C-alpha cells in the first residue's frame, strides 16, 4: 500500500497516485526527458569505468613487462 493513500484505497500500476519530490511548477521536464537524462548519466558512468579499466590494464601490463 502506498504511504500517502487512504486506509481503504489500494491503487497499483498506472492508477497509483504520482508522488513527486518537486512541485510541478519547478519540475518542467517530461518523463522522456528525465529518462534521457538518466540514460546519459548511466552512459557517462559506463564510459568512465571502461576508461579506468583500460588504464589499469595498461599499467598492470607495463608492470609485468618491467618485472620480466
C-alpha positions in Angstrom: 0.0 0.0 0.0 1.2 3.5 -0.8 2.2 5.5 2.2 0.1 8.5 1.3 -3.2 6.7 0.4 -6.3 6.5 2.4 -6.7 3.3 4.5 -9.1 1.6 2.2 -7.6 2.9 -1.0 -5.4 0.4 -2.9 -4.0 1.6 -6.2 -1.5 -0.3 -8.2 0.1 0.1 -11.6 -0.9 3.0 -13.7 -3.7 4.0 -11.4 -1.5 4.7 -8.4 -1.0 8.3 -7.4 2.1 10.0 -8.6 4.3 11.4 -5.8 6.8 14.0 -6.9 9.5 15.5 -4.7 9.3 18.7 -6.7 6.3 20.9 -7.3 5.1 20.8 -10.9 5.9 24.5 -11.3 9.6 23.7 -10.8 9.7 20.3 -12.5 9.1 21.1 -16.1 10.8 18.1 -17.7 8.7 15.4 -19.3 9.1 11.7 -18.4 11.0 11.1 -21.6 13.4 14.0 -20.9 14.0 12.6 -17.4 14.7 9.1 -18.8 17.0 10.5 -21.5 19.0 12.4 -18.8 19.2 9.3 -16.7 20.4 7.2 -19.6 23.0 9.8 -20.5 24.3 9.8 -16.9 24.5 6.0 -17.0 26.3 6.0 -20.3 28.8 8.5 -19.0 29.5 6.4 -15.9 30.0 3.3 -18.1 32.5 5.2 -20.2 34.4 6.4 -17.1 34.5 2.8 -15.7 35.7 1.5 -19.1 38.4 4.1 -19.3 39.5 3.3 -15.8 39.7 -0.5 -16.6 41.8 0.2 -19.7 44.1 2.4 -17.8 44.5 -0.1 -15.0 45.1 -2.9 -17.5 47.8 -0.9 -19.3 49.5 -0.1 -16.0 49.4 -3.8 -14.9 50.8 -5.0 -18.3 53.6 -2.4 -18.1 54.4 -3.5 -14.6 54.6 -7.2 -15.7 56.9 -6.3 -18.6 59.2 -4.5 -16.2 59.4 -7.4 -13.8 60.2 -9.9 -16.6 
